[in-house]
Amino acid sequence: MANHKSAAKRARQALVRNARNRQIISTMKTSIKKLRTAIEAKELDKLDELLKQSQSTIARSWKKGVIHKNNMSRKISRLTKAVAQAKKG
């Protein structure tokens, strides 16, 4: 346990931030999973809307500092590529 008042406060802040970051990551992963499921099920009519939602949640995760910018770009790129591939054939 923390020995100083400031260290105790930092520990409390870390718990709050950890919970917030877990929730943001969970939301992001859920939106990605919904899109991947739609791709596998070949639900072509839903893909554009789900891709837009996934891109939004991924970008929001980056904006809040939960993931790195390159991580965001890589995830969005791969999802966009997967959707294009699914529509193509």
MOPAC internal coordinates of N, CA, C and O (Angstrom, degrees):
PM7 1SCF
backbone

  N    0.0000 0     0.00 0     0.00 0    0    0    0
  C    1.4498 1     0.00 0     0.00 0    1    0    0
  C    1.5221 1   109.21 1     0.00 0    2    1    0
  O    1.2310 1   120.91 1   -21.26 1    3    2    1
  N    1.3076 1   115.87 1   158.74 1    3    2    1
  C    1.4654 1   121.33 1  -176.72 1    5    3    2
  C    1.5271 1   111.21 1   -69.95 1    6    5    3
  O    1.2310 1   121.51 1   -37.41 1    7    6    5
  N    1.3270 1   114.72 1   142.59 1    7    6    5
  C    1.4655 1   120.74 1  -179.57 1    9    7    6
  C    1.5171 1   112.98 1   -95.88 1   10    9    7
  O    1.2310 1   120.04 1   162.72 1   11   10    9
  N    1.3308 1   117.53 1   -17.28 1   11   10    9
  C    1.4607 1   121.54 1  -178.31 1   13   11   10
  C    1.5175 1   110.03 1  -117.28 1   14   13   11
  O    1.2310 1   121.59 1   -23.92 1   15   14   13
  N    1.3022 1   114.57 1   156.08 1   15   14   13
  C    1.4633 1   121.02 1  -178.99 1   17   15   14
  C    1.5333 1   110.53 1   -60.80 1   18   17   15
  O    1.2310 1   120.97 1   136.82 1   19   18   17
  N    1.3343 1   115.76 1   -43.18 1   19   18   17
  C    1.4660 1   119.78 1  -178.66 1   21   19   18
  C    1.5370 1   111.28 1   -67.55 1   22   21   19
  O    1.2310 1   120.45 1   144.61 1   23   22   21
  N    1.3201 1   116.74 1   -35.39 1   23   22   21
  C    1.4664 1   120.38 1   178.69 1   25   23   22
  C    1.5275 1   110.53 1   -68.41 1   26   25   23
  O    1.2310 1   120.58 1   143.82 1   27   26   25
  N    1.3143 1   116.49 1   -36.18 1   27   26   25
  C    1.4704 1   120.16 1   177.19 1   29   27   26
  C    1.5193 1   110.50 1   -65.32 1   30   29   27
  O    1.2310 1   120.88 1   139.88 1   31   30   29
  N    1.3350 1   115.92 1   -40.12 1   31   30   29
  C    1.4628 1   119.98 1   178.67 1   33   31   30
  C    1.5292 1   109.95 1   -64.85 1   34   33   31
  O    1.2310 1   120.49 1   137.66 1   35   34   33
  N    1.3186 1   116.68 1   -42.34 1   35   34   33
  C    1.4628 1   120.59 1   177.79 1   37   35   34
  C    1.5330 1   110.91 1   -60.71 1   38   37   35
  O    1.2310 1   120.11 1   141.47 1   39   38   37
  N    1.3057 1   117.39 1   -38.53 1   39   38   37
  C    1.4672 1   121.29 1   178.48 1   41   39   38
  C    1.5215 1   110.63 1   -64.13 1   42   41   39
  O    1.2310 1   120.47 1   138.28 1   43   42   41
  N    1.3438 1   116.72 1   -41.72 1   43   42   41
  C    1.4716 1   120.37 1   177.84 1   45   43   42
  C    1.5251 1   110.51 1   -65.00 1   46   45   43
  O    1.2310 1   120.48 1   137.04 1   47   46   45
  N    1.3349 1   116.68 1   -42.96 1   47   46   45
  C    1.4670 1   120.69 1   179.50 1   49   47   46
  C    1.5213 1   110.94 1   -62.58 1   50   49   47
  O    1.2310 1   120.94 1   140.40 1   51   50   49
  N    1.3262 1   115.81 1   -39.60 1   51   50   49
  C    1.4608 1   120.21 1  -179.59 1   53   51   50
  C    1.5269 1   111.20 1   -62.38 1   54   53   51
  O    1.2310 1   120.48 1   141.01 1   55   54   53
  N    1.3329 1   116.68 1   -38.99 1   55   54   53
  C    1.4668 1   120.20 1   178.39 1   57   55   54
  C    1.5231 1   111.42 1   -63.07 1   58   57   55
  O    1.2310 1   120.74 1   136.42 1   59   58   57
  N    1.3220 1   116.19 1   -43.58 1   59   58   57
  C    1.4673 1   121.13 1  -179.80 1   61   59   58
  C    1.5242 1   110.15 1   -64.86 1   62   61   59
  O    1.2310 1   120.70 1   133.50 1   63   62   61
  N    1.3247 1   116.26 1   -46.50 1   63   62   61
  C    1.4591 1   120.54 1  -179.00 1   65   63   62
  C    1.5220 1   111.47 1   -65.27 1   66   65   63
  O    1.2310 1   120.66 1   141.04 1   67   66   65
  N    1.3222 1   116.34 1   -38.96 1   67   66   65
  C    1.4614 1   120.61 1   178.59 1   69   67   66
  C    1.5228 1   110.58 1   -61.67 1   70   69   67
  O    1.2310 1   120.28 1   136.56 1   71   70   69
  N    1.3163 1   117.08 1   -43.44 1   71   70   69
  C    1.4720 1   121.25 1   179.23 1   73   71   70
  C    1.5245 1   110.56 1   -64.05 1   74   73   71
  O    1.2310 1   120.37 1   137.67 1   75   74   73
  N    1.3263 1   116.90 1   -42.33 1   75   74   73
  C    1.4674 1   121.08 1  -179.96 1   77   75   74
  C    1.5194 1   110.61 1   -65.46 1   78   77   75
  O    1.2310 1   120.51 1   136.32 1   79   78   77
  N    1.3319 1   116.64 1   -43.68 1   79   78   77
  C    1.4623 1   119.99 1  -179.92 1   81   79   78
  C    1.5217 1   111.75 1   -65.74 1   82   81   79
  O    1.2310 1   120.06 1   140.91 1   83   82   81
  N    1.3332 1   117.49 1   -39.09 1   83   82   81
  C    1.4691 1   120.95 1   177.41 1   85   83   82
  C    1.5260 1   110.54 1   -60.49 1   86   85   83
  O    1.2310 1   120.61 1   138.38 1   87   86   85
  N    1.3176 1   116.44 1   -41.62 1   87   86   85
  C    1.4669 1   121.02 1  -179.08 1   89   87   86
  C    1.5319 1   110.25 1   -65.58 1   90   89   87
  O    1.2310 1   120.15 1   138.10 1   91   90   89
  N    1.3293 1   117.33 1   -41.90 1   91   90   89
  C    1.4592 1   121.64 1   179.90 1   93   91   90
  C    1.5280 1   110.43 1   -65.24 1   94   93   91
  O    1.2310 1   120.29 1   135.97 1   95   94   93
  N    1.3329 1   117.06 1   -44.03 1   95   94   93
  C    1.4618 1   121.49 1   179.27 1   97   95   94
  C    1.5256 1   110.53 1   -64.60 1   98   97   95
  O    1.2310 1   120.50 1   140.20 1   99   98   97
  N    1.3277 1   116.66 1   -39.80 1   99   98   97
  C    1.4563 1   121.05 1   179.29 1  101   99   98
  C    1.5278 1   110.91 1   -62.56 1  102  101   99
  O    1.2310 1   120.51 1   135.91 1  103  102  101
  N    1.3215 1   116.63 1   -44.09 1  103  102  101
  C    1.4599 1   121.44 1   178.38 1  105  103  102
  C    1.5278 1   110.40 1   -61.59 1  106  105  103
  O    1.2310 1   121.03 1   136.95 1  107  106  105
  N    1.3255 1   115.63 1   -43.05 1  107  106  105
  C    1.4551 1   120.81 1  -179.58 1  109  107  106
  C    1.5368 1   110.25 1   -62.89 1  110  109  107
  O    1.2310 1   120.35 1   132.54 1  111  110  109
  N    1.3196 1   116.93 1   -47.46 1  111  110  109
  C    1.4554 1   121.02 1  -178.94 1  113  111  110
  C    1.5282 1   111.77 1   -63.49 1  114  113  111
  O    1.2310 1   120.54 1   142.98 1  115  114  113
  N    1.3249 1   116.58 1   -37.02 1  115  114  113
  C    1.4670 1   120.79 1   179.10 1  117  115  114
  C    1.5224 1   110.73 1   -64.08 1  118  117  115
  O    1.2310 1   120.29 1   135.93 1  119  118  117
  N    1.3294 1   117.05 1   -44.07 1  119  118  117
  C    1.4643 1   120.00 1  -179.73 1  121  119  118
  C    1.5279 1   110.84 1   -65.35 1  122  121  119
  O    1.2310 1   120.26 1   142.05 1  123  122  121
  N    1.3280 1   117.10 1   -37.95 1  123  122  121
  C    1.4678 1   121.15 1   177.54 1  125  123  122
  C    1.5266 1   109.87 1   -65.59 1  126  125  123
  O    1.2310 1   120.79 1   137.74 1  127  126  125
  N    1.3338 1   116.09 1   -42.26 1  127  126  125
  C    1.4643 1   120.55 1  -179.40 1  129  127  126
  C    1.5329 1   111.22 1   -63.98 1  130  129  127
  O    1.2310 1   120.15 1   140.35 1  131  130  129
  N    1.3359 1   117.32 1   -39.65 1  131  130  129
  C    1.4654 1   120.63 1   177.73 1  133  131  130
  C    1.5218 1   110.35 1   -61.09 1  134  133  131
  O    1.2310 1   120.77 1   137.41 1  135  134  133
  N    1.3292 1   116.14 1   -42.59 1  135  134  133
  C    1.4686 1   120.36 1   179.66 1  137  135  134
  C    1.5200 1   110.69 1   -65.54 1  138  137  135
  O    1.2310 1   119.96 1   133.73 1  139  138  137
  N    1.3248 1   117.69 1   -46.27 1  139  138  137
  C    1.4647 1   121.29 1   179.68 1  141  139  138
  C    1.5329 1   111.39 1   -60.92 1  142  141  139
  O    1.2310 1   120.45 1   141.09 1  143  142  141
  N    1.3349 1   116.74 1   -38.91 1  143  142  141
  C    1.4610 1   121.17 1   178.16 1  145  143  142
  C    1.5242 1   110.54 1   -64.35 1  146  145  143
  O    1.2310 1   120.56 1   138.07 1  147  146  145
  N    1.3304 1   116.54 1   -41.93 1  147  146  145
  C    1.4659 1   120.75 1   178.97 1  149  147  146
  C    1.5238 1   110.80 1   -65.25 1  150  149  147
  O    1.2310 1   120.29 1   143.47 1  151  150  149
  N    1.3181 1   117.05 1   -36.53 1  151  150  149
  C    1.4645 1   120.60 1   177.81 1  153  151  150
  C    1.5269 1   110.15 1   -64.58 1  154  153  151
  O    1.2310 1   120.65 1   134.22 1  155  154  153
  N    1.3363 1   116.37 1   -45.78 1  155  154  153
  C    1.4633 1   120.23 1  -179.69 1  157  155  154
  C    1.5273 1   112.33 1   -65.29 1  158  157  155
  O    1.2310 1   120.94 1   145.80 1  159  158  157
  N    1.3520 1   115.81 1   -34.20 1  159  158  157
  C    1.4642 1   120.37 1  -179.76 1  161  159  158
  C    1.5282 1   112.01 1   -83.77 1  162  161  159
  O    1.2310 1   120.67 1   177.92 1  163  162  161
  N    1.3278 1   116.32 1    -2.08 1  163  162  161
  C    1.4667 1   123.31 1   179.91 1  165  163  162
  C    1.5320 1   112.38 1    57.68 1  166  165  163
  O    1.2310 1   120.86 1  -138.46 1  167  166  165
  N    1.3248 1   115.96 1    41.54 1  167  166  165
  C    1.4668 1   121.54 1   175.99 1  169  167  166
  C    1.5222 1   108.10 1   -88.49 1  170  169  167
  O    1.2310 1   120.67 1  -101.89 1  171  170  169
  N    1.3254 1   116.33 1    78.11 1  171  170  169
  C    1.4563 1   122.15 1  -171.71 1  173  171  170
  C    1.5259 1   113.05 1   -64.91 1  174  173  171
  O    1.2310 1   119.77 1   151.90 1  175  174  173
  N    1.3278 1   118.04 1   -28.10 1  175  174  173
  C    1.4607 1   120.31 1  -178.16 1  177  175  174
  C    1.5304 1   112.12 1   -70.79 1  178  177  175
  O    1.2310 1   119.69 1   155.99 1  179  178  177
  N    1.3271 1   118.20 1   -24.01 1  179  178  177
  C    1.4633 1   122.18 1  -177.97 1  181  179  178
  C    1.5289 1   113.17 1   -92.23 1  182  181  179
  O    1.2310 1   120.23 1   164.32 1  183  182  181
  N    1.3177 1   117.16 1   -15.68 1  183  182  181
  C    1.4597 1   120.31 1  -169.58 1  185  183  182
  C    1.5244 1   114.21 1   -60.01 1  186  185  183
  O    1.2310 1   120.32 1   135.59 1  187  186  185
  N    1.3310 1   116.99 1   -44.41 1  187  186  185
  C    1.4667 1   119.08 1  -177.24 1  189  187  186
  C    1.5254 1   111.85 1   -62.09 1  190  189  187
  O    1.2310 1   120.75 1   135.75 1  191  190  189
  N    1.3189 1   116.18 1   -44.25 1  191  190  189
  C    1.4684 1   120.21 1  -179.39 1  193  191  190
  C    1.5287 1   111.17 1   -66.26 1  194  193  191
  O    1.2310 1   120.68 1   136.08 1  195  194  193
  N    1.3298 1   116.31 1   -43.92 1  195  194  193
  C    1.4630 1   119.91 1   179.45 1  197  195  194
  C    1.5278 1   112.01 1   -66.41 1  198  197  195
  O    1.2310 1   120.23 1   143.97 1  199  198  197
  N    1.3314 1   117.16 1   -36.03 1  199  198  197
  C    1.4630 1   120.53 1   177.03 1  201  199  198
  C    1.5226 1   110.46 1   -64.24 1  202  201  199
  O    1.2310 1   120.94 1   137.33 1  203  202  201
  N    1.3053 1   115.81 1   -42.67 1  203  202  201
  C    1.4677 1   120.25 1   178.86 1  205  203  202
  C    1.5300 1   110.93 1   -61.81 1  206  205  203
  O    1.2310 1   120.46 1   136.35 1  207  206  205
  N    1.3334 1   116.73 1   -43.65 1  207  206  205
  C    1.4652 1   120.91 1   178.31 1  209  207  206
  C    1.5290 1   111.24 1   -64.26 1  210  209  207
  O    1.2310 1   120.51 1   137.97 1  211  210  209
  N    1.3256 1   116.63 1   -42.03 1  211  210  209
  C    1.4614 1   120.48 1  -179.86 1  213  211  210
  C    1.5220 1   111.12 1   -64.38 1  214  213  211
  O    1.2310 1   120.70 1   135.68 1  215  214  213
  N    1.3091 1   116.27 1   -44.32 1  215  214  213
  C    1.4667 1   120.07 1   178.13 1  217  215  214
  C    1.5175 1   110.68 1   -59.91 1  218  217  215
  O    1.2310 1   120.72 1   139.74 1  219  218  217
  N    1.3154 1   116.24 1   -40.26 1  219  218  217
  C    1.4568 1   121.02 1   179.83 1  221  219  218
  C    1.5269 1   111.94 1   -64.10 1  222  221  219
  O    1.2310 1   120.45 1   133.78 1  223  222  221
  N    1.3236 1   116.75 1   -46.22 1  223  222  221
  C    1.4683 1   119.29 1  -178.41 1  225  223  222
  C    1.5262 1   111.57 1   -69.01 1  226  225  223
  O    1.2310 1   120.46 1   144.87 1  227  226  225
  N    1.3283 1   116.73 1   -35.13 1  227  226  225
  C    1.4662 1   119.95 1   177.61 1  229  227  226
  C    1.5276 1   110.22 1   -66.93 1  230  229  227
  O    1.2310 1   120.58 1   135.13 1  231  230  229
  N    1.3206 1   116.49 1   -44.87 1  231  230  229
  C    1.4676 1   120.41 1   179.12 1  233  231  230
  C    1.5293 1   110.82 1   -63.84 1  234  233  231
  O    1.2310 1   120.56 1   143.41 1  235  234  233
  N    1.3289 1   116.53 1   -36.59 1  235  234  233
  C    1.4616 1   120.35 1   178.58 1  237  235  234
  C    1.5244 1   110.50 1   -65.82 1  238  237  235
  O    1.2310 1   120.64 1   142.52 1  239  238  237
  N    1.3233 1   116.39 1   -37.48 1  239  238  237
  C    1.4675 1   120.37 1   177.67 1  241  239  238
  C    1.5287 1   110.79 1   -62.34 1  242  241  239
  O    1.2310 1   120.81 1   139.07 1  243  242  241
  N    1.3256 1   116.06 1   -40.93 1  243  242  241
  C    1.4658 1   119.70 1   177.68 1  245  243  242
  C    1.5230 1   110.88 1   -67.24 1  246  245  243
  O    1.2310 1   121.00 1   136.74 1  247  246  245
  N    1.3174 1   115.69 1   -43.26 1  247  246  245
  C    1.4641 1   120.09 1  -177.68 1  249  247  246
  C    1.5256 1   111.44 1   -61.64 1  250  249  247
  O    1.2310 1   120.44 1   146.97 1  251  250  249
  N    1.3195 1   116.77 1   -33.03 1  251  250  249
  C    1.4663 1   120.96 1   179.37 1  253  251  250
  C    1.5300 1   112.09 1   -85.35 1  254  253  251
  O    1.2310 1   119.97 1   179.05 1  255  254  253
  N    1.3309 1   117.65 1    -0.95 1  255  254  253
  C    1.4484 1   121.56 1   174.94 1  257  255  254
  C    1.5188 1   114.55 1    83.48 1  258  257  255
  O    1.2310 1   120.21 1  -162.33 1  259  258  257
  N    1.3250 1   117.21 1    17.67 1  259  258  257
  C    1.4624 1   120.60 1  -177.76 1  261  259  258
  C    1.5298 1   110.97 1   -83.77 1  262  261  259
  O    1.2310 1   120.49 1   142.87 1  263  262  261
  N    1.3335 1   116.68 1   -37.13 1  263  262  261
  C    1.4618 1   120.43 1   178.06 1  265  263  262
  C    1.5293 1   109.11 1  -123.70 1  266  265  263
  O    1.2310 1   120.92 1   -18.57 1  267  266  265
  N    1.3211 1   115.85 1   161.43 1  267  266  265
  C    1.4590 1   122.24 1  -179.85 1  269  267  266
  C    1.5286 1   109.55 1   -78.07 1  270  269  267
  O    1.2310 1   120.68 1   -24.80 1  271  270  269
  N    1.3261 1   116.30 1   155.20 1  271  270  269
  C    1.4530 1   121.91 1  -178.30 1  273  271  270
  C    1.5343 1   111.62 1   -60.15 1  274  273  271
  O    1.2310 1   120.53 1   138.05 1  275  274  273
  N    1.3279 1   116.59 1   -41.95 1  275  274  273
  C    1.4638 1   119.30 1   179.69 1  277  275  274
  C    1.5260 1   111.66 1   -67.42 1  278  277  275
  O    1.2310 1   120.62 1   146.29 1  279  278  277
  N    1.3173 1   116.43 1   -33.71 1  279  278  277
  C    1.4650 1   121.36 1   176.02 1  281  279  278
  C    1.5301 1   109.31 1   -62.85 1  282  281  279
  O    1.2310 1   120.76 1   135.71 1  283  282  281
  N    1.3293 1   116.16 1   -44.29 1  283  282  281
  C    1.4631 1   121.14 1   177.49 1  285  283  282
  C    1.5255 1   110.12 1   -59.29 1  286  285  283
  O    1.2310 1   120.53 1   130.26 1  287  286  285
  N    1.3199 1   116.58 1   -49.74 1  287  286  285
  C    1.4593 1   121.20 1  -177.64 1  289  287  286
  C    1.5230 1   111.44 1   -60.57 1  290  289  287
  O    1.2310 1   120.76 1   137.49 1  291  290  289
  N    1.3316 1   116.15 1   -42.51 1  291  290  289
  C    1.4664 1   120.75 1  -179.24 1  293  291  290
  C    1.5283 1   110.98 1   -64.05 1  294  293  291
  O    1.2310 1   120.20 1   134.94 1  295  294  293
  N    1.3346 1   117.23 1   -45.06 1  295  294  293
  C    1.4637 1   120.63 1  -179.41 1  297  295  294
  C    1.5331 1   111.06 1   -63.02 1  298  297  295
  O    1.2310 1   120.45 1   133.29 1  299  298  297
  N    1.3246 1   116.75 1   -46.71 1  299  298  297
  C    1.4661 1   120.91 1  -179.33 1  301  299  298
  C    1.5221 1   110.26 1   -62.78 1  302  301  299
  O    1.2310 1   120.55 1   137.03 1  303  302  301
  N    1.3264 1   116.56 1   -42.97 1  303  302  301
  C    1.4573 1   121.11 1  -179.47 1  305  303  302
  C    1.5244 1   111.70 1   -61.29 1  306  305  303
  O    1.2310 1   120.80 1   133.96 1  307  306  305
  N    1.3251 1   116.07 1   -46.04 1  307  306  305
  C    1.4631 1   119.73 1  -178.27 1  309  307  306
  C    1.5208 1   112.03 1   -67.07 1  310  309  307
  O    1.2310 1   120.51 1   142.36 1  311  310  309
  N    1.3334 1   116.62 1   -37.64 1  311  310  309
  C    1.4646 1   119.34 1   178.79 1  313  311  310
  C    1.5240 1   110.49 1   -68.08 1  314  313  311
  O    1.2310 1   120.39 1   137.70 1  315  314  313
  N    1.3262 1   116.87 1   -42.30 1  315  314  313
  C    1.4624 1   121.09 1   179.02 1  317  315  314
  C    1.5230 1   110.37 1   -61.45 1  318  317  315
  O    1.2310 1   121.21 1   137.11 1  319  318  317
  N    1.3240 1   115.28 1   -42.89 1  319  318  317
  C    1.4540 1   120.85 1   178.40 1  321  319  318
  C    1.5339 1   111.46 1   -62.44 1  322  321  319
  O    1.2310 1   120.74 1   138.14 1  323  322  321
  N    1.3324 1   116.20 1   -41.86 1  323  322  321
  C    1.4631 1   121.23 1   179.96 1  325  323  322
  C    1.5304 1   111.57 1   -64.28 1  326  325  323
  O    1.2310 1   120.73 1   139.83 1  327  326  325
  N    1.3295 1   116.21 1   -40.17 1  327  326  325
  C    1.4686 1   120.96 1   179.25 1  329  327  326
  C    1.5304 1   109.61 1   -66.29 1  330  329  327
  O    1.2310 1   120.53 1   136.16 1  331  330  329
  N    1.3367 1   116.58 1   -43.84 1  331  330  329
  C    1.4746 1   120.15 1   179.22 1  333  331  330
  C    1.5218 1   110.44 1   -61.50 1  334  333  331
  O    1.2310 1   120.77 1   138.77 1  335  334  333
  N    1.3273 1   116.14 1   -41.23 1  335  334  333
  C    1.4688 1   121.38 1   179.40 1  337  335  334
  C    1.5257 1   110.53 1   -64.16 1  338  337  335
  O    1.2310 1   120.47 1   139.20 1  339  338  337
  N    1.3429 1   116.70 1   -40.80 1  339  338  337
  C    1.4643 1   120.42 1  -179.73 1  341  339  338
  C    1.5313 1   111.48 1   -66.32 1  342  341  339
  O    1.2310 1   120.64 1   141.66 1  343  342  341
  N    1.3264 1   116.38 1   -38.34 1  343  342  341
  C    1.4688 1   119.94 1   179.55 1  345  343  342
  C    1.5170 1   110.83 1   -70.35 1  346  345  343
  O    1.2310 1   121.04 1   145.77 1  347  346  345
  N    1.3241 1   115.61 1   -34.23 1  347  346  345
  C    1.4630 1   121.08 1  -177.08 1  349  347  346
  C    1.5201 1   112.02 1   -68.09 1  350  349  347
  O    1.2310 1   120.99 1   137.21 1  351  350  349
  N    1.3104 1   115.72 1   -42.79 1  351  350  349
  C    1.4607 1   115.35 1  -176.82 1  353  351  350
  C    1.4528 1   109.48 1  -165.95 1  354  353  351
  O    1.2310 1   120.10 1   180.00 1  355  354  353

